[in-house]
Amino acid sequence: MFKKNEIPLRLLWYLPITFVIAFGLSTIIASGNGGGTDDNDNNDDNTQTGYDSCEETIKPLPNIDEESTLLGISAADVLAEVGNGIITTSFYSNDTSVLTQSPLGGETELTIIISYDGGEIREIESLPVDGNGDGIAPEIAVDCRHRLEIDVSVSLSTADGAFSENWQGVLVKSVNSGHDGFDDPYLTAEFDPAGIEGTFKIVSISGGIPDSVTGSLSTSTINTYNGSIDILVQQTNGEGEDATISLTRHVALSWGETQ
């Protein structure tokens, strides 16, 4: 239920890239280094191993009915595809290796309502940029995909009252890995776990006092739904040049195949 990386403190500049790998394509591409694949994914068409970054051109669209000339779709098309939102069964983590949460274990009905309130709409052209010429493939293969991003309001609640939240999120519709069609829309949002309005609580965190604790929502929006609410704990271990930064992802609530 968690993933942990330790990085020398002198490489702190690399942390934003490490962070975004866990939490979705939109943030990955914006960082300049796309989400990579492992050794078993070499046949995936979206792995552009000859490149090490994406060059992006952002074009705001004036309204939901304006069609993207790049993608041939509008925000209204994406919002209609998503419909009224998500109702599904979700499962609380019972893993206490990173942190202890309440509720701990068990299931509840989850409802996510996505609404558009006039937020920004962005057509994003994403093109791979040549590597640095050293003949060595980048450690993280880039995944540059054209996409439409829509700033939306997110109402997320669980039947047991643990979550009763209103967040700002981004609804994303991107081209697929073969660049010959589209993936289903997906939703991302970031939040402060300390500001949760429901009864969900972080009871304790393993290890030392954390440098930061942040939250993230990521989910597909078309049935069958797959997604999670994640807590990311950053901690510093040691001192000076020998210090390491650990980033640990704890899946607090999950649904579908996301476990």
Helices and strands as residue ranges (DSSP letters): E 2-8, G 9-14, H 15-21, H 25-31, G 39-41, E 51-61, H 75-82, E 86-92, E 99-102, E 107-115, E 121-130, E 147-158, E 164-174, E 186-191, G 193-195, E 201-205, E 212-220, E 227-237, G 240-242, E 244-255
